[in-house]
Amino acid sequence: QVQLVESGGGLVQAGGSLRLSCVGSGRAFTRSTMGWFRQAPGKEREFVTAISWNGGATNYLTSVKGRFTISRDNAKSTVYLQMNDLEPEDTAVYFCAASSDWPSSYQGDSAAYHSWGQGTQVTVSS
């Protein structure tokens, strides 16, 4: 298991940027695929992006490609989500998650993730 804590959410105008951070504790972090998911009000949780344990492979939801970038620093047990050119449709609670199940986690299967953070709110105003 990995304990995860997200930060960096907030209120931003459309076209703005935010960077989310997720700090993990536990030895398993460096061996885990890390993912970001989001859940908007009244909607199901959806996959946003994932990164392999060594950062060598990334996968993105189509609607965020070219705007969002996932990265990780295993020395700091931290995964980041840089979000640029934000749109009101990006408004949601964002969760980071850890998985030891490859490739399901990389492909965005939420059931493959065993550890979840508490979430951080991102609100984009028009």
A tleap script that builds the chain and sets N, CA, C and O, in Angstrom:
source leaprc.protein.ff14SB
mol = sequence {
  NGLN VAL GLN LEU VAL GLU SER GLY GLY GLY
  LEU VAL GLN ALA GLY GLY SER LEU ARG LEU
  SER CYS VAL GLY SER GLY ARG ALA PHE THR
  ARG SER THR MET GLY TRP PHE ARG GLN ALA
  PRO GLY LYS GLU ARG GLU PHE VAL THR ALA
  ILE SER TRP ASN GLY GLY ALA THR ASN TYR
  LEU THR SER VAL LYS GLY ARG PHE THR ILE
  SER ARG ASP ASN ALA LYS SER THR VAL TYR
  LEU GLN MET ASN ASP LEU GLU PRO GLU ASP
  THR ALA VAL TYR PHE CYS ALA ALA SER SER
  ASP TRP PRO SER SER TYR GLN GLY ASP SER
  ALA ALA TYR HIE SER TRP GLY GLN GLY THR
  GLN VAL THR VAL SER CSER
}
set mol.1.N position { 0.825 -1.193 0.000 }
set mol.1.CA position { 0.000 0.000 0.000 }
set mol.1.C position { 0.867 1.253 0.000 }
set mol.1.O position { 1.988 1.267 0.510 }
set mol.2.N position { 0.316 2.286 -0.581 }
set mol.2.CA position { 0.977 3.580 -0.643 }
set mol.2.C position { 0.002 4.625 -0.118 }
set mol.2.O position { -1.157 4.665 -0.533 }
set mol.3.N position { 0.467 5.462 0.784 }
set mol.3.CA position { -0.357 6.565 1.260 }
set mol.3.C position { -0.085 7.764 0.368 }
set mol.3.O position { 1.068 8.095 0.092 }
set mol.4.N position { -1.145 8.410 -0.079 }
set mol.4.CA position { -1.032 9.489 -1.062 }
set mol.4.C position { -1.738 10.740 -0.570 }
set mol.4.O position { -2.834 10.674 -0.013 }
set mol.5.N position { -1.091 11.888 -0.784 }
set mol.5.CA position { -1.680 13.172 -0.411 }
set mol.5.C position { -1.511 14.144 -1.568 }
set mol.5.O position { -0.393 14.440 -1.990 }
set mol.6.N position { -2.642 14.639 -2.078 }
set mol.6.CA position { -2.614 15.592 -3.189 }
set mol.6.C position { -2.630 17.017 -2.667 }
set mol.6.O position { -3.085 17.291 -1.556 }
set mol.7.N position { -2.125 17.913 -3.495 }
set mol.7.CA position { -2.197 19.345 -3.215 }
set mol.7.C position { -2.108 20.091 -4.531 }
set mol.7.O position { -1.788 19.516 -5.572 }
set mol.8.N position { -2.400 21.395 -4.467 }
set mol.8.CA position { -2.228 22.238 -5.638 }
set mol.8.C position { -3.500 22.645 -6.342 }
set mol.8.O position { -3.458 23.425 -7.293 }
set mol.9.N position { -4.633 22.130 -5.893 }
set mol.9.CA position { -5.878 22.519 -6.520 }
set mol.9.C position { -6.250 23.955 -6.195 }
set mol.9.O position { -5.626 24.599 -5.352 }
set mol.10.N position { -7.280 24.444 -6.879 }
set mol.10.CA position { -7.729 25.809 -6.621 }
set mol.10.C position { -8.670 26.301 -7.689 }
set mol.10.O position { -9.171 25.538 -8.515 }
set mol.11.N position { -8.897 27.603 -7.651 }
set mol.11.CA position { -9.782 28.268 -8.607 }
set mol.11.C position { -8.927 29.033 -9.614 }
set mol.11.O position { -8.033 29.792 -9.238 }
set mol.12.N position { -9.212 28.824 -10.884 }
set mol.12.CA position { -8.439 29.475 -11.938 }
set mol.12.C position { -9.378 29.835 -13.077 }
set mol.12.O position { -10.391 29.169 -13.290 }
set mol.13.N position { -9.044 30.873 -13.798 }
set mol.13.CA position { -9.846 31.257 -14.962 }
set mol.13.C position { -9.511 30.369 -16.152 }
set mol.13.O position { -8.425 29.795 -16.236 }
set mol.14.N position { -10.456 30.272 -17.057 }
set mol.14.CA position { -10.225 29.503 -18.277 }
set mol.14.C position { -8.980 30.029 -18.990 }
set mol.14.O position { -8.762 31.236 -19.092 }
set mol.15.N position { -8.173 29.092 -19.479 }
set mol.15.CA position { -6.916 29.455 -20.107 }
set mol.15.C position { -5.741 29.480 -19.156 }
set mol.15.O position { -4.593 29.584 -19.587 }
set mol.16.N position { -6.018 29.383 -17.857 }
set mol.16.CA position { -4.962 29.418 -16.857 }
set mol.16.C position { -4.324 28.058 -16.642 }
set mol.16.O position { -4.628 27.086 -17.334 }
set mol.17.N position { -3.432 28.018 -15.663 }
set mol.17.CA position { -2.664 26.804 -15.385 }
set mol.17.C position { -2.668 26.495 -13.899 }
set mol.17.O position { -2.792 27.388 -13.061 }
set mol.18.N position { -2.529 25.218 -13.591 }
set mol.18.CA position { -2.330 24.747 -12.234 }
set mol.18.C position { -1.380 23.553 -12.284 }
set mol.18.O position { -1.318 22.838 -13.284 }
set mol.19.N position { -0.647 23.347 -11.200 }
set mol.19.CA position { 0.158 22.147 -11.073 }
set mol.19.C position { -0.245 21.407 -9.812 }
set mol.19.O position { -0.141 21.938 -8.706 }
set mol.20.N position { -0.698 20.197 -9.985 }
set mol.20.CA position { -1.052 19.346 -8.854 }
set mol.20.C position { 0.151 18.488 -8.467 }
set mol.20.O position { 0.936 18.061 -9.313 }
set mol.21.N position { 0.266 18.254 -7.178 }
set mol.21.CA position { 1.308 17.376 -6.664 }
set mol.21.C position { 0.665 16.271 -5.849 }
set mol.21.O position { -0.394 16.453 -5.249 }
set mol.22.N position { 1.318 15.134 -5.839 }
set mol.22.CA position { 0.848 13.997 -5.048 }
set mol.22.C position { 2.080 13.352 -4.420 }
set mol.22.O position { 2.933 12.796 -5.112 }
set mol.23.N position { 2.151 13.439 -3.112 }
set mol.23.CA position { 3.284 12.857 -2.391 }
set mol.23.C position { 2.883 11.506 -1.842 }
set mol.23.O position { 1.829 11.353 -1.225 }
set mol.24.N position { 3.744 10.523 -2.078 }
set mol.24.CA position { 3.472 9.174 -1.604 }
set mol.24.C position { 4.422 8.758 -0.505 }
set mol.24.O position { 5.559 9.226 -0.446 }
set mol.25.N position { 3.967 7.899 0.347 }
set mol.25.CA position { 4.825 7.323 1.374 }
set mol.25.C position { 4.731 5.813 1.277 }
set mol.25.O position { 3.707 5.260 0.876 }
set mol.26.N position { 5.810 5.163 1.650 }
set mol.26.CA position { 5.839 3.716 1.497 }
set mol.26.C position { 6.784 3.321 0.381 }
set mol.26.O position { 6.896 4.014 -0.630 }
set mol.27.N position { 7.450 2.222 0.570 }
set mol.27.CA position { 8.463 1.774 -0.380 }
set mol.27.C position { 7.890 1.467 -1.750 }
set mol.27.O position { 8.605 1.528 -2.751 }
set mol.28.N position { 6.611 1.138 -1.804 }
set mol.28.CA position { 6.013 0.701 -3.065 }
set mol.28.C position { 5.872 1.824 -4.070 }
set mol.28.O position { 5.640 1.558 -5.249 }
set mol.29.N position { 6.007 3.086 -3.638 }
set mol.29.CA position { 5.769 4.198 -4.554 }
set mol.29.C position { 6.644 4.096 -5.786 }
set mol.29.O position { 6.158 4.226 -6.910 }
set mol.30.N position { 7.937 3.862 -5.583 }
set mol.30.CA position { 8.863 3.896 -6.714 }
set mol.30.C position { 8.620 2.761 -7.704 }
set mol.30.O position { 9.085 2.821 -8.842 }
set mol.31.N position { 7.900 1.735 -7.280 }
set mol.31.CA position { 7.609 0.606 -8.185 }
set mol.31.C position { 6.200 0.679 -8.753 }
set mol.31.O position { 5.782 -0.206 -9.500 }
set mol.32.N position { 5.475 1.716 -8.405 }
set mol.32.CA position { 4.060 1.805 -8.788 }
set mol.32.C position { 3.843 2.618 -10.049 }
set mol.32.O position { 4.518 3.620 -10.283 }
set mol.33.N position { 2.906 2.180 -10.847 }
set mol.33.CA position { 2.339 3.046 -11.872 }
set mol.33.C position { 1.479 4.064 -11.136 }
set mol.33.O position { 0.714 3.711 -10.239 }
set mol.34.N position { 1.610 5.321 -11.522 }
set mol.34.CA position { 0.839 6.379 -10.874 }
set mol.34.C position { -0.152 6.970 -11.864 }
set mol.34.O position { 0.171 7.188 -13.032 }
set mol.35.N position { -1.343 7.222 -11.388 }
set mol.35.CA position { -2.374 7.771 -12.249 }
set mol.35.C position { -3.074 8.949 -11.613 }
set mol.35.O position { -3.059 9.123 -10.395 }
set mol.36.N position { -3.689 9.755 -12.463 }
set mol.36.CA position { -4.577 10.833 -12.027 }
set mol.36.C position { -5.962 10.547 -12.614 }
set mol.36.O position { -6.118 10.219 -13.791 }
set mol.37.N position { -6.940 10.686 -11.748 }
set mol.37.CA position { -8.339 10.558 -12.139 }
set mol.37.C position { -9.068 11.825 -11.714 }
set mol.37.O position { -8.555 12.602 -10.908 }
set mol.38.N position { -10.256 12.033 -12.252 }
set mol.38.CA position { -11.052 13.176 -11.822 }
set mol.38.C position { -12.525 12.800 -11.796 }
set mol.38.O position { -12.981 11.909 -12.512 }
set mol.39.N position { -13.248 13.513 -10.946 }
set mol.39.CA position { -14.681 13.283 -10.840 }
set mol.39.C position { -15.398 14.613 -10.733 }
set mol.39.O position { -15.216 15.362 -9.773 }
set mol.40.N position { -16.213 14.891 -11.731 }
set mol.40.CA position { -17.016 16.112 -11.745 }
set mol.40.C position { -18.354 15.830 -11.063 }
set mol.40.O position { -18.770 14.675 -10.980 }
set mol.41.N position { -19.031 16.869 -10.574 }
set mol.41.CA position { -20.324 16.672 -9.909 }
set mol.41.C position { -21.310 15.939 -10.802 }
set mol.41.O position { -21.517 16.318 -11.955 }
set mol.42.N position { -21.916 14.890 -10.267 }
set mol.42.CA position { -22.925 14.153 -11.012 }
set mol.42.C position { -22.372 13.215 -12.071 }
set mol.42.O position { -23.130 12.608 -12.828 }
set mol.43.N position { -21.050 13.096 -12.126 }
set mol.43.CA position { -20.441 12.237 -13.141 }
set mol.43.C position { -19.582 11.157 -12.490 }
set mol.43.O position { -19.194 11.267 -11.327 }
set mol.44.N position { -19.298 10.127 -13.253 }
set mol.44.CA position { -18.442 9.066 -12.763 }
set mol.44.C position { -16.976 9.507 -12.799 }
set mol.44.O position { -16.591 10.401 -13.553 }
set mol.45.N position { -16.190 8.862 -11.974 }
set mol.45.CA position { -14.756 9.130 -11.975 }
set mol.45.C position { -14.176 8.692 -13.315 }
set mol.45.O position { -14.514 7.625 -13.828 }
set mol.46.N position { -13.296 9.529 -13.882 }
set mol.46.CA position { -12.705 9.181 -15.165 }
set mol.46.C position { -11.192 9.276 -15.121 }
set mol.46.O position { -10.622 10.097 -14.402 }
set mol.47.N position { -10.567 8.436 -15.890 }
set mol.47.CA position { -9.124 8.414 -16.036 }
set mol.47.C position { -8.650 9.664 -16.759 }
set mol.47.O position { -9.247 10.089 -17.747 }
set mol.48.N position { -7.563 10.250 -16.252 }
set mol.48.CA position { -6.985 11.420 -16.893 }
set mol.48.C position { -5.635 11.079 -17.517 }
set mol.48.O position { -5.394 11.364 -18.690 }
set mol.49.N position { -4.755 10.464 -16.720 }
set mol.49.CA position { -3.419 10.169 -17.212 }
set mol.49.C position { -2.728 9.180 -16.291 }
set mol.49.O position { -3.109 9.028 -15.130 }
set mol.50.N position { -1.712 8.510 -16.813 }
set mol.50.CA position { -0.920 7.582 -16.022 }
set mol.50.C position { 0.526 7.637 -16.476 }
set mol.50.O position { 0.829 8.010 -17.609 }
set mol.51.N position { 1.413 7.258 -15.564 }
set mol.51.CA position { 2.842 7.232 -15.853 }
set mol.51.C position { 3.437 5.963 -15.260 }
set mol.51.O position { 3.105 5.564 -14.144 }
set mol.52.N position { 4.320 5.339 -16.027 }
set mol.52.CA position { 4.951 4.103 -15.570 }
set mol.52.C position { 5.910 4.372 -14.421 }
set mol.52.O position { 6.230 5.524 -14.128 }
set mol.53.N position { 6.370 3.305 -13.769 }
set mol.53.CA position { 7.173 3.458 -12.566 }
set mol.53.C position { 8.445 4.271 -12.788 }
set mol.53.O position { 8.900 4.970 -11.883 }
set mol.54.N position { 9.020 4.184 -13.990 }
set mol.54.CA position { 10.272 4.909 -14.255 }
set mol.54.C position { 10.060 6.161 -15.093 }
set mol.54.O position { 11.024 6.809 -15.500 }
set mol.55.N position { 8.802 6.503 -15.352 }
set mol.55.CA position { 8.513 7.698 -16.135 }
set mol.55.C position { 8.676 7.516 -17.625 }
set mol.55.O position { 8.530 8.477 -18.380 }
set mol.56.N position { 8.973 6.320 -18.065 }
set mol.56.CA position { 9.258 6.099 -19.473 }
set mol.56.C position { 8.046 6.011 -20.373 }
set mol.56.O position { 8.163 6.108 -21.594 }
set mol.57.N position { 6.891 5.829 -19.780 }
set mol.57.CA position { 5.667 5.714 -20.573 }
set mol.57.C position { 4.556 6.520 -19.922 }
set mol.57.O position { 4.371 6.480 -18.706 }
set mol.58.N position { 3.819 7.251 -20.751 }
set mol.58.CA position { 2.686 8.029 -20.265 }
set mol.58.C position { 1.481 7.790 -21.173 }
set mol.58.O position { 1.619 7.457 -22.350 }
set mol.59.N position { 0.315 7.969 -20.596 }
set mol.59.CA position { -0.930 7.792 -21.338 }
set mol.59.C position { -1.902 8.873 -20.899 }
set mol.59.O position { -1.948 9.226 -19.721 }
set mol.60.N position { -2.686 9.406 -21.843 }
set mol.60.CA position { -3.564 10.533 -21.537 }
set mol.60.C position { -4.968 10.327 -22.084 }
set mol.60.O position { -5.167 9.697 -23.122 }
set mol.61.N position { -5.928 10.873 -21.362 }
set mol.61.CA position { -7.278 11.034 -21.873 }
set mol.61.C position { -7.192 11.946 -23.093 }
set mol.61.O position { -6.465 12.939 -23.081 }
set mol.62.N position { -7.927 11.612 -24.129 }
set mol.62.CA position { -7.816 12.358 -25.388 }
set mol.62.C position { -8.043 13.857 -25.190 }
set mol.62.O position { -7.338 14.675 -25.782 }
set mol.63.N position { -9.008 14.212 -24.375 }
set mol.63.CA position { -9.382 15.624 -24.251 }
set mol.63.C position { -8.338 16.454 -23.514 }
set mol.63.O position { -8.424 17.682 -23.530 }
set mol.64.N position { -7.365 15.837 -22.874 }
set mol.64.CA position { -6.336 16.601 -22.163 }
set mol.64.C position { -4.976 16.535 -22.853 }
set mol.64.O position { -4.040 17.213 -22.430 }
set mol.65.N position { -4.855 15.743 -23.892 }
set mol.65.CA position { -3.586 15.634 -24.609 }
set mol.65.C position { -3.152 16.996 -25.127 }
set mol.65.O position { -3.949 17.750 -25.685 }
set mol.66.N position { -1.875 17.294 -24.931 }
set mol.66.CA position { -1.345 18.568 -25.367 }
set mol.66.C position { -1.551 19.692 -24.373 }
set mol.66.O position { -0.948 20.755 -24.518 }
set mol.67.N position { -2.396 19.484 -23.355 }
set mol.67.CA position { -2.639 20.500 -22.329 }
set mol.67.C position { -2.106 20.056 -20.964 }
set mol.67.O position { -1.604 20.877 -20.196 }
set mol.68.N position { -2.212 18.785 -20.668 }
set mol.68.CA position { -1.781 18.239 -19.377 }
set mol.68.C position { -0.503 17.435 -19.563 }
set mol.68.O position { -0.295 16.803 -20.598 }
set mol.69.N position { 0.353 17.471 -18.539 }
set mol.69.CA position { 1.584 16.680 -18.547 }
set mol.69.C position { 1.780 16.034 -17.185 }
set mol.69.O position { 1.782 16.711 -16.157 }
set mol.70.N position { 1.943 14.731 -17.189 }
set mol.70.CA position { 2.234 14.003 -15.960 }
set mol.70.C position { 3.739 13.748 -15.888 }
set mol.70.O position { 4.386 13.475 -16.899 }
set mol.71.N position { 4.275 13.841 -14.684 }
set mol.71.CA position { 5.690 13.553 -14.470 }
set mol.71.C position { 5.856 13.032 -13.045 }
set mol.71.O position { 4.940 13.122 -12.227 }
set mol.72.N position { 7.020 12.495 -12.765 }
set mol.72.CA position { 7.261 11.985 -11.421 }
set mol.72.C position { 8.716 12.157 -11.050 }
set mol.72.O position { 9.607 12.188 -11.899 }
set mol.73.N position { 8.924 12.270 -9.747 }
set mol.73.CA position { 10.262 12.348 -9.180 }
set mol.73.C position { 10.313 11.289 -8.084 }
set mol.73.O position { 9.843 11.514 -6.969 }
set mol.74.N position { 10.877 10.151 -8.407 }
set mol.74.CA position { 10.886 9.053 -7.436 }
set mol.74.C position { 11.755 9.358 -6.222 }
set mol.74.O position { 11.513 8.830 -5.136 }
set mol.75.N position { 12.747 10.192 -6.397 }
set mol.75.CA position { 13.587 10.566 -5.259 }
set mol.75.C position { 12.780 11.329 -4.211 }
set mol.75.O position { 13.093 11.291 -3.022 }
set mol.76.N position { 11.744 12.019 -4.667 }
set mol.76.CA position { 10.884 12.778 -3.764 }
set mol.76.C position { 9.542 12.076 -3.534 }
set mol.76.O position { 8.668 12.608 -2.850 }
set mol.77.N position { 9.388 10.899 -4.099 }
set mol.77.CA position { 8.124 10.150 -3.985 }
set mol.77.C position { 6.936 11.029 -4.360 }
set mol.77.O position { 5.922 11.054 -3.662 }
set mol.78.N position { 7.072 11.740 -5.457 }
set mol.78.CA position { 6.056 12.699 -5.864 }
set mol.78.C position { 5.717 12.539 -7.339 }
set mol.78.O position { 6.594 12.320 -8.175 }
set mol.79.N position { 4.439 12.652 -7.639 }
set mol.79.CA position { 3.974 12.697 -9.011 }
set mol.79.C position { 3.268 14.022 -9.220 }
set mol.79.O position { 2.581 14.521 -8.329 }
set mol.80.N position { 3.442 14.586 -10.401 }
set mol.80.CA position { 2.898 15.902 -10.713 }
set mol.80.C position { 1.921 15.818 -11.887 }
set mol.80.O position { 1.996 14.931 -12.737 }
set mol.81.N position { 1.009 16.777 -11.890 }
set mol.81.CA position { 0.137 16.953 -13.042 }
set mol.81.C position { 0.134 18.440 -13.375 }
set mol.81.O position { -0.483 19.246 -12.679 }
set mol.82.N position { 0.832 18.788 -14.452 }
set mol.82.CA position { 0.846 20.162 -14.944 }
set mol.82.C position { -0.336 20.322 -15.883 }
set mol.82.O position { -0.453 19.606 -16.878 }
set mol.83.N position { -1.211 21.266 -15.562 }
set mol.83.CA position { -2.418 21.484 -16.363 }
set mol.83.C position { -2.387 22.891 -16.932 }
set mol.83.O position { -2.419 23.873 -16.191 }
set mol.84.N position { -2.325 22.980 -18.245 }
set mol.84.CA position { -2.298 24.260 -18.941 }
set mol.84.C position { -3.561 24.429 -19.777 }
set mol.84.O position { -4.266 23.465 -20.072 }
set mol.85.N position { -3.823 25.660 -20.145 }
set mol.85.CA position { -4.970 25.966 -20.997 }
set mol.85.C position { -6.238 25.310 -20.444 }
set mol.85.O position { -6.966 24.634 -21.171 }
set mol.86.N position { -6.482 25.513 -19.185 }
set mol.86.CA position { -7.611 24.870 -18.534 }
set mol.86.C position { -8.941 25.361 -19.078 }
set mol.86.O position { -9.092 26.517 -19.474 }
set mol.87.N position { -9.890 24.454 -19.084 }
set mol.87.CA position { -11.232 24.735 -19.592 }
set mol.87.C position { -12.244 24.482 -18.468 }
set mol.87.O position { -11.970 23.696 -17.560 }
set mol.88.N position { -13.413 25.140 -18.519 }
set mol.88.CA position { -14.436 24.887 -17.489 }
set mol.88.C position { -14.777 23.398 -17.365 }
set mol.88.O position { -15.127 22.925 -16.284 }
set mol.89.N position { -14.673 22.672 -18.464 }
set mol.89.CA position { -14.972 21.227 -18.443 }
set mol.89.C position { -13.953 20.431 -17.637 }
set mol.89.O position { -14.183 19.258 -17.344 }
set mol.90.N position { -12.841 21.044 -17.278 }
set mol.90.CA position { -11.837 20.369 -16.446 }
set mol.90.C position { -12.173 20.461 -14.952 }
set mol.90.O position { -11.489 19.858 -14.126 }
set mol.91.N position { -13.194 21.194 -14.616 }
set mol.91.CA position { -13.595 21.328 -13.217 }
set mol.91.C position { -13.983 19.977 -12.634 }
set mol.91.O position { -14.852 19.284 -13.163 }
set mol.92.N position { -13.329 19.616 -11.542 }
set mol.92.CA position { -13.560 18.316 -10.923 }
set mol.92.C position { -12.695 18.198 -9.674 }
set mol.92.O position { -11.829 19.033 -9.411 }
set mol.93.N position { -12.955 17.142 -8.915 }
set mol.93.CA position { -12.017 16.740 -7.873 }
set mol.93.C position { -11.017 15.792 -8.530 }
set mol.93.O position { -11.401 14.823 -9.184 }
set mol.94.N position { -9.739 16.084 -8.347 }
set mol.94.CA position { -8.679 15.291 -8.949 }
set mol.94.C position { -8.049 14.388 -7.893 }
set mol.94.O position { -7.720 14.827 -6.791 }
set mol.95.N position { -7.890 13.125 -8.255 }
set mol.95.CA position { -7.340 12.116 -7.356 }
set mol.95.C position { -6.077 11.517 -7.962 }
set mol.95.O position { -6.032 11.250 -9.163 }
set mol.96.N position { -5.072 11.307 -7.156 }
set mol.96.CA position { -3.954 10.490 -7.623 }
set mol.96.C position { -4.124 9.090 -7.042 }
set mol.96.O position { -4.770 8.886 -6.014 }
set mol.97.N position { -3.520 8.142 -7.740 }
set mol.97.CA position { -3.681 6.752 -7.344 }
set mol.97.C position { -2.436 5.969 -7.734 }
set mol.97.O position { -1.699 6.350 -8.644 }
set mol.98.N position { -2.221 4.870 -7.027 }
set mol.98.CA position { -1.052 4.025 -7.260 }
set mol.98.C position { -1.492 2.614 -7.602 }
set mol.98.O position { -2.500 2.115 -7.101 }
set mol.99.N position { -0.712 1.983 -8.469 }
set mol.99.CA position { -1.060 0.632 -8.905 }
set mol.99.C position { 0.191 -0.194 -9.126 }
set mol.99.O position { 1.236 0.312 -9.536 }
set mol.100.N position { 0.054 -1.481 -8.841 }
set mol.100.CA position { 1.118 -2.427 -9.165 }
set mol.100.C position { 0.678 -3.353 -10.295 }
set mol.100.O position { 1.347 -4.344 -10.586 }
set mol.101.N position { -0.427 -3.035 -10.920 }
set mol.101.CA position { -1.023 -3.867 -11.970 }
set mol.101.C position { -0.760 -3.230 -13.329 }
set mol.101.O position { -1.377 -2.227 -13.687 }
set mol.102.N position { 0.134 -3.806 -14.056 }
set mol.102.CA position { 0.502 -3.335 -15.409 }
set mol.102.C position { 0.056 -4.394 -16.414 }
set mol.102.O position { 0.267 -5.577 -16.143 }
set mol.103.N position { -0.545 -4.054 -17.550 }
set mol.103.CA position { -0.749 -2.711 -18.069 }
set mol.103.C position { -2.111 -2.097 -17.796 }
set mol.103.O position { -2.410 -1.007 -18.285 }
set mol.104.N position { -2.942 -2.789 -17.017 }
set mol.104.CA position { -4.302 -2.278 -16.798 }
set mol.104.C position { -4.306 -0.862 -16.238 }
set mol.104.O position { -5.114 -0.028 -16.648 }
set mol.105.N position { -3.406 -0.596 -15.305 }
set mol.105.CA position { -3.356 0.738 -14.717 }
set mol.105.C position { -2.973 1.781 -15.757 }
set mol.105.O position { -3.555 2.865 -15.802 }
set mol.106.N position { -2.013 1.459 -16.575 }
set mol.106.CA position { -1.550 2.357 -17.637 }
set mol.106.C position { -2.676 2.641 -18.634 }
set mol.106.O position { -2.770 3.735 -19.191 }
set mol.107.N position { -3.513 1.647 -18.843 }
set mol.107.CA position { -4.622 1.787 -19.778 }
set mol.107.C position { -5.821 2.505 -19.170 }
set mol.107.O position { -6.815 2.746 -19.856 }
set mol.108.N position { -5.731 2.847 -17.886 }
set mol.108.CA position { -6.764 3.658 -17.268 }
set mol.108.C position { -7.840 2.914 -16.515 }
set mol.108.O position { -8.884 3.489 -16.210 }
set mol.109.N position { -7.618 1.660 -16.210 }
set mol.109.CA position { -8.594 0.869 -15.472 }
set mol.109.C position { -8.523 1.223 -13.986 }
set mol.109.O position { -7.547 0.882 -13.318 }
set mol.110.N position { -9.529 1.889 -13.471 }
set mol.110.CA position { -9.491 2.343 -12.078 }
set mol.110.C position { -9.449 1.169 -11.101 }
set mol.110.O position { -8.933 1.300 -9.991 }
set mol.111.N position { -9.990 0.027 -11.513 }
set mol.111.CA position { -9.983 -1.150 -10.634 }
set mol.111.C position { -8.571 -1.675 -10.403 }
set mol.111.O position { -8.339 -2.438 -9.465 }
set mol.112.N position { -7.637 -1.276 -11.245 }
set mol.112.CA position { -6.255 -1.735 -11.110 }
set mol.112.C position { -5.490 -0.954 -10.049 }
set mol.112.O position { -4.374 -1.330 -9.692 }
set mol.113.N position { -6.068 0.117 -9.546 }
set mol.113.CA position { -5.385 0.979 -8.573 }
set mol.113.C position { -5.788 0.596 -7.151 }
set mol.113.O position { -6.972 0.485 -6.834 }
set mol.114.N position { -4.765 0.393 -6.290 }
set mol.114.CA position { -5.049 -0.074 -4.944 }
set mol.114.C position { -4.966 1.012 -3.888 }
set mol.114.O position { -5.446 0.827 -2.769 }
set mol.115.N position { -4.363 2.145 -4.230 }
set mol.115.CA position { -4.207 3.216 -3.253 }
set mol.115.C position { -4.661 4.528 -3.880 }
set mol.115.O position { -4.352 4.817 -5.035 }
set mol.116.N position { -5.398 5.316 -3.105 }
set mol.116.CA position { -5.970 6.566 -3.598 }
set mol.116.C position { -5.725 7.687 -2.595 }
set mol.116.O position { -5.722 7.473 -1.383 }
set mol.117.N position { -5.519 8.889 -3.134 }
set mol.117.CA position { -5.467 10.059 -2.285 }
set mol.117.C position { -6.866 10.549 -1.973 }
set mol.117.O position { -7.856 9.973 -2.424 }
set mol.118.N position { -6.936 11.618 -1.196 }
set mol.118.CA position { -8.226 12.144 -0.758 }
set mol.118.C position { -8.850 13.088 -1.780 }
set mol.118.O position { -10.035 13.411 -1.690 }
set mol.119.N position { -8.061 13.526 -2.742 }
set mol.119.CA position { -8.579 14.398 -3.788 }
set mol.119.C position { -8.312 15.861 -3.523 }
set mol.119.O position { -8.196 16.289 -2.375 }
set mol.120.N position { -8.214 16.627 -4.602 }
set mol.120.CA position { -8.051 18.075 -4.516 }
set mol.120.C position { -8.956 18.722 -5.565 }
set mol.120.O position { -9.023 18.268 -6.707 }
set mol.121.N position { -9.644 19.778 -5.164 }
set mol.121.CA position { -10.631 20.420 -6.031 }
set mol.121.C position { -9.959 21.359 -7.020 }
set mol.121.O position { -9.118 22.180 -6.654 }
set mol.122.N position { -10.347 21.220 -8.269 }
set mol.122.CA position { -9.933 22.146 -9.329 }
set mol.122.C position { -11.195 22.757 -9.910 }
set mol.122.O position { -12.090 22.045 -10.366 }
set mol.123.N position { -11.259 24.080 -9.890 }
set mol.123.CA position { -12.414 24.785 -10.427 }
set mol.123.C position { -11.931 25.784 -11.461 }
set mol.123.O position { -11.088 26.635 -11.178 }
set mol.124.N position { -12.477 25.669 -12.666 }
set mol.124.CA position { -12.099 26.552 -13.762 }
set mol.124.C position { -13.305 27.412 -14.126 }
set mol.124.O position { -14.347 26.891 -14.522 }
set mol.125.N position { -13.164 28.704 -13.993 }
set mol.125.CA position { -14.261 29.615 -14.285 }
set mol.125.C position { -14.155 30.109 -15.729 }
set mol.125.O position { -13.067 30.241 -16.290 }
set mol.126.N position { -15.317 30.373 -16.301 }
set mol.126.CA position { -15.340 30.820 -17.701 }
set mol.126.C position { -15.280 32.325 -17.785 }
set mol.126.O position { -15.289 32.882 -18.883 }
savepdb mol mol.pdb
quit
